[in-house]
Amino acid sequence: MKPPPVLHYPVAYGTIAAMLRLPPDETVETYLFSGAASLVSVASRIMPLGQTEAQKLLFRLNRVLTSWRIDVSGLCLEKLQTFSPGLEVASMRHETLYTRLCMS
């Protein structure tokens, strides 16, 4: 029996959205917004960006995200690929750095 594939977070997000029969364009939009919200959250911890300013920034980012037209018609698992070893290595090193921007 073939083992199930190990899915990266965006693939898992898309798979669940498909199982729930959510529209593909809305799925991409909500995924991008959740990523933007995460980045703004980190930014509010490492720089002088208050909660009100962070919410205003997210509001403006949402306008940009909803204005993008992403063609999802040709997307399929066979075309999916992700290769970012630099990001993975940096993420692994983060916990043991002498100086860290965010403690999580």
HUMOVEN-V395906 format. One record per run of one state. SS is the DSSP state (A for helix, B for strand, O for the rest). FROM is the first residue (numbers start at 1). TO is the last residue. Records with the same first field share a line. If there is no record, write none. Layout:
BEGIN
SS: FROM-TO, FROM-TO
END
This chain:
BEGIN
O: 1-8, 20-23, 47-50, 68-76, 80-84, 95-104
A: 9-19, 24-46, 51-67, 77-79, 85-94
END
